[in-house]
Amino acid sequence: MNDWPEGWSDDNRGPRYGRGSAGAQPEGARVMRQVRRGPAAPPYGAGVPRQPSYVDGQGHEEGAGYSDYDSGYNTGQVYGGSGGRGPGGTAGAPTRAPRPAPNWRRRIKWTAITLATVLVVTSIATYFWADSKLRREVDLSKVIDRPEGGDGTNYLIVGSDSREGMSKEDEKKLHTGGAEGKRTDSMMILHVGGNGDTLISLPRDSDVVVPSYQGSTSGKTYPAQGRHTKLNATYAEDGPTLLVRTIEANTGLRIDHYVEIGFQGFASIVDAVGGVDITIDKGFKDKWSGADFKAGKQTLNGQQALAFVRTRHAFAASDLQRTKNQQKFLAALAHQVATPSTILNPFTFYPTMGAGLDSLIVDKDMSLWDLGSMFWAMKGVSGGDGTSMNMPISGSVGGNLVWDKAKVKTLVNELNTDEKVTVSGN
């Protein structure tokens, strides 16, 4: 009996291959890997629909035409293994291999590498950002007839009454007035050396002799005429280079670096750091600077801090007392900036650094390393690791303060040889 559909015969099926066929296996035919099967499939009708077995994509066979391959497929068996059901096993969820214990040494290593990388990248980016903000505008190479340098590094720190960037409202608020040009309200020499750091205030009313100098803009050399004037007048006459030339000529001490900050910049730094804590021994008022302070510990904002360091009319010692207040406040400011709450908090650190760098004018050879060294030296002086003093004064002439030449000579020799300072100032 022919089981094939009408019109079909074994001859119609073409050559057959495999066991019992006369045809040879075609070249390159792929041989299916033997598959190990599980238990016999349940009979059709037990929840598994019967499926036809196709031969060459045409027709179908019934009964015996259903292959063991199809039976295994339709019962959900996994080829190449038991899939969690070994021979005689029961069906169920496949078991998972236990998760290996975490390699903490490896995790700690990569965490440390990641943190170190972030720190290095942040530090490099901060360095270039800060370096780009420095205003290197003072050319000390224009200073002529300079004394020989000694041991250590000498910084000239100048607080000017520059109103650069200030509106009329700012000038009124900070009690600066609207005078044209720039003058110096404070001048200090900071000596950084191996035997302790020394901060020396130079009263603005100091009597000095104007030496020969080269004009900062004209390039013309002006000969010395023995002319006496106040120290701050030399800055007003020809700027930082004449001020440096005058200090060097009258002391014999070489100035290595120059740093200047104006009214607005000073107030901005104080506000950026969140105010500065300071103890005022005796209250005072001054209508010229806007100062109105009571005795005791208090926190000064930018406006109050500027009034504190500028006041001189309220004191009998006038400029000498003012220089002492300036040193006291700068010491407190350096301490406040160096606290962990400022350095480790980016929301405080970057505004403070930005406010400071934006407002500083420095010499062309000043590096961030030099600036950092100056800052830490000031902090050291404020912490008692150094000396702060006024330039020794012997008297006054016509309202100008005269320096004590003998003491100044001893002081300069000690600084040049980087010895511990023994001279005291007023």
C-alpha positions as CSV (number, residue, x, y, z in Angstrom):
1,M,0.0,0.0,0.0
2,N,1.4,3.4,-1.0
3,D,1.3,5.8,2.0
4,W,2.4,8.8,-0.1
5,P,0.0,11.3,-1.5
6,E,-1.5,10.7,-4.9
7,G,0.9,11.1,-7.7
8,W,3.9,10.5,-5.4
9,S,6.1,7.4,-5.2
10,D,9.4,6.4,-3.9
11,D,10.8,7.3,-7.3
12,N,9.4,10.8,-7.0
13,R,11.3,11.4,-3.8
14,G,14.6,11.5,-5.6
15,P,17.8,10.0,-4.3
16,R,17.8,9.2,-0.6
17,Y,20.8,9.2,1.6
18,G,21.7,7.4,4.7
19,R,21.2,3.8,5.8
20,G,19.5,1.6,3.3
21,S,19.7,4.1,0.4
22,A,21.5,3.5,-2.8
23,G,22.6,7.1,-3.2
24,A,25.9,8.2,-2.0
25,Q,26.2,10.9,0.6
26,P,26.7,14.3,-1.1
27,E,30.1,15.9,-0.8
28,G,30.3,18.4,2.0
29,A,27.1,17.3,3.7
30,R,27.0,18.3,7.3
31,V,26.7,15.5,9.9
32,M,24.6,16.4,12.9
33,R,26.2,15.7,16.2
34,Q,24.7,12.8,18.1
35,V,22.3,14.2,20.7
36,R,21.8,12.5,24.0
37,R,18.2,12.5,24.9
38,G,16.4,12.3,28.2
39,P,13.6,10.0,29.0
40,A,11.1,9.1,26.3
41,A,8.7,11.8,25.5
42,P,5.1,11.4,26.7
43,P,2.6,10.3,24.1
44,Y,1.0,12.8,21.9
45,G,-2.3,14.0,23.3
46,A,-0.9,14.4,26.8
47,G,-0.8,18.2,26.6
48,V,1.6,18.4,23.6
49,P,0.2,19.0,20.2
50,R,1.1,16.6,17.5
51,Q,3.5,18.2,14.9
52,P,4.2,17.1,11.4
53,S,7.7,16.1,10.3
54,Y,8.6,17.8,7.0
55,V,10.7,16.2,4.4
56,D,12.5,18.6,2.0
57,G,9.8,21.1,2.7
58,Q,7.1,19.1,1.0
59,G,4.5,16.7,2.3
60,H,4.4,15.0,5.6
61,E,4.4,11.5,7.1
62,E,2.0,10.2,9.6
63,G,2.7,7.8,12.4
64,A,6.2,6.6,12.1
65,G,7.1,9.7,10.0
66,Y,7.4,11.6,13.3
67,S,11.1,11.5,14.2
68,D,12.7,11.1,17.6
69,Y,14.3,14.5,16.9
70,D,10.9,16.1,16.7
71,S,9.8,14.3,19.8
72,G,12.7,15.7,21.8
73,Y,12.1,19.2,20.4
74,N,8.4,19.3,21.2
75,T,8.8,18.1,24.7
76,G,11.1,21.1,25.5
77,Q,14.2,19.1,25.9
78,V,17.5,21.0,25.6
79,Y,20.0,19.7,23.1
80,G,23.5,19.0,24.1
81,G,22.8,18.3,27.8
82,S,20.1,17.7,30.4
83,G,19.6,21.4,31.2
84,G,19.4,20.6,34.8
85,R,17.5,17.4,34.3
86,G,19.8,14.4,34.2
87,P,18.7,11.0,33.1
88,G,15.9,10.1,35.4
89,G,15.8,13.6,36.9
90,T,12.8,15.7,37.4
91,A,12.0,18.9,35.6
92,G,12.4,22.2,37.4
93,A,14.3,25.6,37.5
94,P,17.9,25.2,36.4
95,T,20.4,25.5,39.3
96,R,22.9,28.4,39.3
97,A,26.5,28.1,40.2
98,P,27.4,29.9,43.5
99,R,28.5,33.5,43.1
100,P,32.3,33.8,43.8
101,A,33.3,35.9,46.9
102,P,34.2,39.5,46.1
103,N,37.9,40.2,45.6
104,W,38.2,43.1,48.1
105,R,41.9,43.5,47.5
106,R,41.2,44.1,43.8
107,R,38.4,46.5,44.5
108,I,40.4,48.6,47.0
109,K,43.3,48.7,44.5
110,W,41.1,50.1,41.7
111,T,39.3,52.5,44.0
112,A,42.6,53.9,45.1
113,I,43.8,54.2,41.5
114,T,40.6,56.0,40.5
115,L,40.8,58.4,43.5
116,A,44.5,59.1,42.8
117,T,43.7,59.8,39.1
118,V,40.9,62.2,40.0
119,L,43.1,64.0,42.5
120,V,45.9,64.4,40.0
121,V,43.7,65.6,37.2
122,T,41.9,68.1,39.5
123,S,45.2,69.4,40.9
124,I,46.6,70.0,37.4
125,A,43.4,71.7,36.2
126,T,43.3,73.9,39.3
127,Y,47.0,74.9,38.9
128,F,46.5,76.0,35.3
129,W,43.2,77.8,36.2
130,A,44.9,79.6,39.0
131,D,48.0,80.4,37.0
132,S,45.9,82.0,34.2
133,K,44.3,84.4,36.7
134,L,47.6,86.0,38.0
135,R,48.1,89.5,36.7
136,R,51.8,89.7,36.1
137,E,52.1,93.4,35.3
138,V,55.1,94.6,37.3
139,D,58.5,94.4,35.6
140,L,61.2,94.5,38.2
141,S,63.9,94.4,35.5
142,K,63.2,98.1,35.0
143,V,64.6,98.8,38.5
144,I,68.2,100.1,38.2
145,D,71.2,100.0,40.6
146,R,69.8,97.1,42.6
147,P,71.6,95.7,45.8
148,E,72.9,92.2,45.8
149,G,70.5,89.5,46.9
150,G,70.9,87.7,50.2
151,D,69.7,84.4,51.7
152,G,65.9,83.8,51.7
153,T,63.2,85.5,49.7
154,N,61.9,89.1,50.2
155,Y,58.3,90.0,49.2
156,L,57.0,93.5,49.0
157,I,53.3,93.4,49.8
158,V,51.3,96.5,48.9
159,G,47.8,97.5,49.7
160,S,46.7,100.2,47.3
161,D,43.7,102.5,47.4
162,S,42.9,101.5,43.8
163,R,39.2,101.8,43.0
164,E,39.5,99.6,39.9
165,G,36.2,97.8,39.2
166,M,34.3,99.8,41.8
167,S,31.1,101.6,41.1
168,K,30.0,104.8,42.8
169,E,27.8,102.8,45.1
170,D,30.8,100.6,46.0
171,E,33.0,103.7,46.8
172,K,30.2,105.1,49.0
173,K,29.6,101.7,50.8
174,L,33.4,101.1,51.4
175,H,34.1,104.8,52.3
176,T,36.9,105.0,49.8
177,G,36.1,108.3,48.2
178,G,36.5,108.8,44.5
179,A,40.1,110.1,44.2
180,E,41.8,109.6,40.9
181,G,45.0,107.6,40.6
182,K,46.5,105.1,43.1
183,R,48.3,105.5,46.4
184,T,49.5,103.0,48.9
185,D,47.6,102.5,52.2
186,S,50.0,99.8,53.5
187,M,53.4,98.4,52.6
188,M,55.1,95.4,54.2
189,I,58.2,93.4,53.6
190,L,57.9,89.7,54.2
191,H,61.2,87.8,54.5
192,V,60.9,84.1,54.1
193,G,64.0,82.2,55.3
194,G,65.3,79.1,57.1
195,N,65.6,80.8,60.5
196,G,62.0,82.0,60.8
197,D,59.9,84.4,58.7
198,T,59.7,88.1,59.4
199,L,57.0,90.6,58.5
200,I,58.0,94.3,58.6
201,S,55.5,97.1,58.1
202,L,56.7,100.2,56.4
203,P,54.6,103.3,57.5
204,R,53.3,105.2,54.5
205,D,54.5,108.4,56.1
206,S,58.1,107.2,56.3
207,D,60.7,109.8,55.3
208,V,62.8,108.6,52.4
209,V,65.2,110.0,49.8
210,V,64.1,109.6,46.2
211,P,67.0,107.9,44.3
212,S,67.8,108.0,40.6
213,Y,65.4,105.8,38.7
214,Q,64.2,104.8,35.3
215,G,60.7,105.9,34.3
216,S,58.4,102.9,34.1
217,T,56.7,104.1,30.9
218,S,59.1,106.6,29.4
219,G,62.3,104.6,30.0
220,K,64.0,107.9,30.8
221,T,66.6,107.9,33.7
222,Y,65.9,110.5,36.3
223,P,69.0,111.5,38.4
224,A,69.0,111.7,42.2
225,Q,68.5,115.2,43.6
226,G,68.5,114.5,47.3
227,R,64.7,115.0,47.4
228,H,62.9,113.8,50.6
229,T,59.3,112.7,50.4
230,K,56.9,110.3,52.1
231,L,57.3,106.7,51.0
232,N,53.8,106.3,49.6
233,A,54.4,109.4,47.4
234,T,57.0,107.5,45.3
235,Y,54.3,105.0,44.4
236,A,52.0,107.8,43.3
237,E,54.8,109.4,41.3
238,D,55.9,106.4,39.2
239,G,54.2,103.2,40.4
240,P,55.6,100.0,41.8
241,T,59.0,100.1,40.1
242,L,59.9,103.5,41.8
243,L,58.5,102.2,45.1
244,V,60.8,99.2,44.9
245,R,63.8,101.3,43.8
246,T,63.2,103.7,46.7
247,I,63.0,100.9,49.4
248,E,66.1,99.1,48.0
249,A,68.1,102.4,47.9
250,N,67.1,103.4,51.5
251,T,67.5,100.0,53.1
252,G,70.0,98.0,51.0
253,L,67.6,95.1,51.0
254,R,66.8,93.5,47.6
255,I,63.1,92.9,46.8
256,D,62.6,89.6,45.0
257,H,58.8,89.7,44.4
258,Y,56.1,92.3,44.4
259,V,52.4,91.7,45.3
260,E,49.6,94.3,45.3
261,I,45.9,94.2,46.2
262,G,43.3,97.0,45.9
263,F,40.3,97.9,48.0
264,Q,37.8,95.9,46.1
265,G,39.9,92.8,46.0
266,F,40.6,92.9,49.7
267,A,37.0,93.1,50.6
268,S,36.1,90.4,48.2
269,I,38.5,87.9,49.7
270,V,37.1,88.5,53.2
271,D,33.6,88.0,52.0
272,A,34.5,84.9,50.0
273,V,36.0,83.2,53.1
274,G,32.8,84.0,55.1
275,G,34.3,86.8,57.2
276,V,37.3,86.9,59.6
277,D,37.2,86.4,63.3
278,I,39.3,89.0,65.2
279,T,39.5,90.3,68.8
280,I,39.6,94.1,69.1
281,D,41.2,95.3,72.3
282,K,39.6,98.7,72.4
283,G,36.6,100.0,70.4
284,F,37.1,103.0,68.0
285,K,35.2,105.1,65.4
286,D,36.5,106.9,62.4
287,K,34.3,108.8,60.0
288,W,36.9,108.8,57.3
289,S,37.1,105.0,57.0
290,G,33.6,104.2,58.2
291,A,35.0,102.3,61.2
292,D,32.7,101.8,64.2
293,F,33.9,98.9,66.4
294,K,33.3,97.8,70.0
295,A,35.8,95.9,72.0
296,G,35.7,92.1,72.0
297,K,35.7,89.2,69.6
298,Q,33.7,89.6,66.4
299,T,33.5,88.5,62.8
300,L,34.3,91.2,60.2
301,N,32.9,91.2,56.7
302,G,34.6,92.7,53.7
303,Q,33.4,96.3,54.3
304,Q,34.2,96.2,58.1
305,A,37.6,94.6,57.4
306,L,38.6,97.4,55.0
307,A,37.6,100.0,57.5
308,F,39.6,98.2,60.2
309,V,42.9,98.2,58.2
310,R,42.5,101.7,56.9
311,T,41.8,103.6,60.1
312,R,44.5,105.9,61.4
313,H,42.7,109.1,62.4
314,A,41.2,107.4,65.5
315,F,44.6,106.7,67.0
316,A,47.2,108.9,68.7
317,A,50.0,106.8,67.1
318,S,48.2,107.3,63.7
319,D,50.0,105.3,61.0
320,L,52.1,103.2,63.4
321,Q,48.9,101.9,65.1
322,R,47.4,101.3,61.7
323,T,50.3,99.1,60.6
324,K,49.9,97.0,63.7
325,N,46.2,96.6,63.0
326,Q,47.0,95.6,59.4
327,Q,49.4,92.9,60.6
328,K,46.9,91.6,63.1
329,F,44.1,91.4,60.5
330,L,46.3,89.7,57.8
331,A,47.4,87.1,60.4
332,A,43.7,86.4,61.2
333,L,42.8,86.3,57.5
334,A,45.7,83.8,56.7
335,H,44.6,81.6,59.6
336,Q,40.9,81.7,58.4
337,V,41.9,80.8,54.8
338,A,44.1,77.9,55.9
339,T,41.4,76.1,57.9
340,P,40.1,72.7,56.7
341,S,36.6,74.2,56.3
342,T,38.0,76.5,53.6
343,I,40.6,74.4,51.9
344,L,38.5,71.1,51.8
345,N,35.3,72.8,50.8
346,P,35.3,73.5,47.0
347,F,32.3,75.8,47.4
348,T,34.5,78.0,49.7
349,F,38.0,77.3,48.4
350,Y,37.5,78.2,44.7
351,P,35.5,81.5,45.3
352,T,38.2,82.5,47.8
353,M,41.1,81.7,45.5
354,G,39.3,83.2,42.6
355,A,38.6,86.5,44.5
356,G,42.2,86.6,45.6
357,L,43.9,85.9,42.3
358,D,41.5,88.2,40.3
359,S,42.5,91.1,42.5
360,L,46.3,90.5,42.8
361,I,48.9,92.3,40.7
362,V,52.3,90.6,40.9
363,D,55.7,90.8,39.2
364,K,56.4,89.0,36.0
365,D,58.6,86.3,37.7
366,M,56.0,85.4,40.3
367,S,54.9,81.8,40.2
368,L,52.1,80.1,42.0
369,W,54.8,78.3,44.1
370,D,56.2,81.7,45.2
371,L,52.7,83.0,46.0
372,G,52.0,79.9,48.0
373,S,55.3,80.2,49.9
374,M,54.4,83.8,50.8
375,F,50.9,82.8,52.0
376,W,52.2,80.0,54.2
377,A,54.9,82.2,55.6
378,M,52.3,84.8,56.6
379,K,50.3,82.1,58.3
380,G,53.4,81.0,60.1
381,V,54.1,84.5,61.4
382,S,50.5,84.7,62.6
383,G,50.9,81.4,64.4
384,G,53.9,82.6,66.3
385,D,56.5,80.9,64.2
386,G,58.0,84.2,63.0
387,T,58.4,87.9,63.9
388,S,56.2,90.8,63.0
389,M,57.3,94.4,63.6
390,N,57.3,97.9,62.3
391,M,60.4,99.4,60.7
392,P,62.5,101.0,63.6
393,I,61.7,104.7,64.0
394,S,64.0,107.3,65.6
395,G,61.7,110.3,65.4
396,S,59.8,112.5,62.9
397,V,60.6,115.5,60.7
398,G,57.8,117.7,59.3
399,G,55.2,115.0,60.0
400,N,57.3,112.3,58.3
401,L,58.6,109.3,60.3
402,V,62.4,108.9,60.3
403,W,63.9,105.5,60.3
404,D,66.5,104.5,62.9
405,K,69.5,104.0,60.5
406,A,71.6,101.9,62.9
407,K,68.8,99.5,63.7
408,V,67.7,99.3,60.0
409,K,71.3,98.4,59.1
410,T,71.4,95.6,61.7
411,L,68.0,94.4,60.6
412,V,69.0,94.2,56.9
413,N,72.2,92.4,57.7
414,E,70.3,89.8,59.7
415,L,67.8,89.3,56.9
416,N,70.5,89.1,54.2
417,T,72.3,86.4,56.2
418,D,69.1,84.7,57.2
419,E,69.8,85.0,60.9
420,K,67.2,85.3,63.6
421,V,66.1,88.9,63.9
422,T,67.1,90.6,67.1
423,V,66.0,94.2,66.2
424,S,62.6,95.4,67.5
425,G,60.4,98.0,65.9
426,N,58.0,100.5,67.3
